[in-house]
Amino acid sequence: MPFMDKHPPNILTSLFRGGRLALHLFYAALLAIFYPYLNQTKRRRILKTWSRQLLDILNIGIRTEGQWTVRGEGGYLVVANHVSWLDIFVLNAIYPSRFIAKAEVRNWPFIGWLCKRGNTIFIERAMRRNAASINQRVSFLLKQGVCIGLFPEGTTTDGKQVGHFHSALIQPAIDAGAMLCPIALRYQDKNGKQDNAAAFTGDMTLFRSIWRILRSPRFDALLAFTPALATAGENRRVLARAAQQAVSQGLQSVGSPPQIVTQREASAFPQTQTMLSSQSAYALLLNPNLADD
């Protein structure tokens, strides 16, 4: 869909969008009451529709390049580069997934309740036994046809770099024999150039990020699909490197070549500390006692 907006919206338009956003969150609370009792097909439909409506309220379009190379509705591990808290909803608007969050999220007002009702997988980051249990659970869900989303970088970046892909949470896909689906994600303006309105890094708060988006002209989230990777019998570290390279090449095909950085360089990226970023399915990897290469 082509862009129509040339200038930032006026303050009244931004406030109107903010009001719609508040109502949409209230709608999410109503859906969460009965969401856990629905079958998988209905949950996926609700999650996909709600996420698309959210992006529409925020005046964000969705574009795709390439083709989804797997068949069926689930049982895949989707990995992508991580730019913003919006990434989760962009992915869900195309291919609804379940994410993993640290256990503390359950205690957060409202957000924690929504995550719990949304069947979020919670983990105790300081417990190795919990890590093994989570891997077993994720493997079981993949075998049951559930799609799991993962941001292997372990942090958000400004979208100009592809950070080191950690491999620990790729193991369940190997155990389940599930396909690994790398997706390159970028946000771009009406001219196809990188747009920084969605970037969620450093000390930016969630409120500030939302307001910046509400005050921005329309922009697109672009998903570049890359060929799925078979995991059965493979090494998770090799798969992590292959997925990282696939995402990098995917970004090169739609914009300026991103820089692939080493693990040491990636550790220097600022960690996002606001609430929704903890939805990302990499929280386990942020604990030095559990992370591997």
Buried (B, 14 or more C-beta within 10 A) or exposed (E): EEBEEEEEBEEEEBEBBBEBBEEBEEEBEEBBEEBEEEEBEEBBEBBBBBBBBBBBBBBBBBBEEBEBEBEEBBBBBBBBBBBBBBBBBBBBBBBBBBBBBBBEBBEBEEBBBBBBBBBBBBBBBEBEEBBEEBBEBBBEBBBEEBBBBBBBBBBBBBBBBBBBBBBBBBBBBBBBBBBBBBBBBBBBBBEBEBBBBBBBBEEBEBEEBBEBBBBBBBBBBBBBBBEBBEBEEBEBBEBBBBBBBBBBBBBBEBBEEBEBBEEEEBEEBEEBEBBBBBBBBBBBBBBEEBBEE
